[in-house]
Amino acid sequence: MVSKNQKKLIKSLYQKKYRKQHGLFVAEGKKVIKELLEANIKLHSLFTLQDNLFDVSEALEHKITEDELKQISFLTTPQVALAVFYIPVQDEIRGDGLVLALDDIRDPGNLGTIIRLCDWFGVEELVCSLQTVDCYNPKVIQATMGSITRINIVYTNLQQYIEEESSNSKVFGTFMGGENIFSVKLPEKGVIVMGNEASGISATIENLVSQKLAIPQFGQIQKTESLNVATATAIVLSEFKRSYLD
């Protein structure tokens, strides 16, 4: 059973201010919850349609009905379980190897996909501007499919971070007028900046970029103005990894 207070708490966690206030976030579905538990993210409470889905304390597990799950779920089609976890303490930026930096990414689906891409391509550091969507937004958590447990995600003043990092690492940015990424030899270490969905990389951050890169357009009918930022990130990370394996 889900109490009124539990429902109120869970629904409030859709908003960033309440996630920050309570230090909690929501995850849904067997795979995502399993990944978080295996990563030793501290569990606050678990609501499930089935017994013994996960090896958790009985005191934290609540057996509920499908109707109750629909009342607390953020999904159009609720899955078998919903869990509330404590938000981990943010780690420091290690700055080893390749670092991906996000300049004001606003769409939760894009951020979730980018986190999965970091996991896939072995990029362990993701630095986000303070205006970038919260990685503990339920839609982001769902889109990561558990990859959030393997990426060090840090929110910071992006301008200050890049200014400090530029003395040690080359800073790359994606722009329509940049060099063809397929023609450039790319390093193993550096900072790659990806910009906002609508306006791209801000002028302030652009001034700090060492080398501008572009993904060339091959279509004969040149009507597409730009790529989705998650799609562009996939191409850029793939090219960086491929470049130094050649």
Secondary structure by P-SEA (a helix, b strand, c coil): cccaaaaaaaaacccaaaaaaccccccccaaaaaaaaaacccccccccccccccccccccbbbbcaaaaaacccccccccbbbbbccccccccccccbbbbbcccccaaaaaaaaaaaaaacccbbbbcccccccccaaaaaaaccccccccccccaaaaaaaaacccbbbbbbccccccccccccccbbbbbbbcccccccaaaaaaccbbbbbcccccccccccccaaaaaaaaaaaaaaaaac
